[in-house]
């Protein structure tokens, strides 16, 4: 079955540590996205990539980094510069320009120890 | 900046009734509006899209309306079932340029009581 796989489901970060969230898709989608979801707030865009080897900052990129070396993969690193990283992180993809719906992964819950 | 409001954080409804969820926006009309369903601990799942020039869309027990005068979209679930209990998100794309332009509402948590 085609879809988006996020791992791990739960992740814990220690003070000063960088952690990486994995996102893989087998939908042959050109565009991939990372969102952050906090209780009582709408989804907020962290980074997006419309093509391999290219990505752009979203609304809340500070303290995060990404790479897009392969079409299928879009990992997100939460760096130590992100002072409030506890949230539910969602990866999504679509076919790119003109797409009218997003396909989401099942999310990663990141918590700070 | 554009704002989007889902004006109920939670909605409780009895099984068999019609659930109606509201999404309001400010300023000019979006190119299209989407509705997603999200279950606890899971990612959202796309349900329906309605464009600026459309007044109504249906899919099985779901119906979405778009009123550009009221700047509002209504999402209806007829003959609601306990399995419909979830959080429903609306999202707007004002430019039609792509998903990176989407603005999401905070969601309405629907509980269907048997």
Boltz contact constraints between the chains, C-beta under 6 A:
constraints:
  - contact:
      token1: [A, 41]
      token2: [B, 106]
      max_distance: 6.0
  - contact:
      token1: [A, 42]
      token2: [B, 104]
      max_distance: 6.0
  - contact:
      token1: [A, 42]
      token2: [B, 105]
      max_distance: 6.0
  - contact:
      token1: [A, 42]
      token2: [B, 106]
      max_distance: 6.0
  - contact:
      token1: [A, 43]
      token2: [B, 104]
      max_distance: 6.0
  - contact:
      token1: [A, 48]
      token2: [B, 100]
      max_distance: 6.0
  - contact:
      token1: [A, 90]
      token2: [B, 43]
      max_distance: 6.0
  - contact:
      token1: [A, 94]
      token2: [B, 99]
      max_distance: 6.0
  - contact:
      token1: [A, 97]
      token2: [B, 98]
      max_distance: 6.0
  - contact:
      token1: [A, 99]
      token2: [B, 99]
      max_distance: 6.0
  - contact:
      token1: [A, 100]
      token2: [B, 49]
      max_distance: 6.0
  - contact:
      token1: [A, 101]
      token2: [B, 46]
      max_distance: 6.0
  - contact:
      token1: [A, 102]
      token2: [B, 99]
      max_distance: 6.0
  - contact:
      token1: [A, 104]
      token2: [B, 43]
      max_distance: 6.0
  - contact:
      token1: [A, 104]
      token2: [B, 44]
      max_distance: 6.0
  - contact:
      token1: [A, 105]
      token2: [B, 43]
      max_distance: 6.0
  - contact:
      token1: [A, 106]
      token2: [B, 42]
      max_distance: 6.0
  - contact:
      token1: [A, 106]
      token2: [B, 43]
      max_distance: 6.0
  - contact:
      token1: [A, 107]
      token2: [B, 43]
      max_distance: 6.0
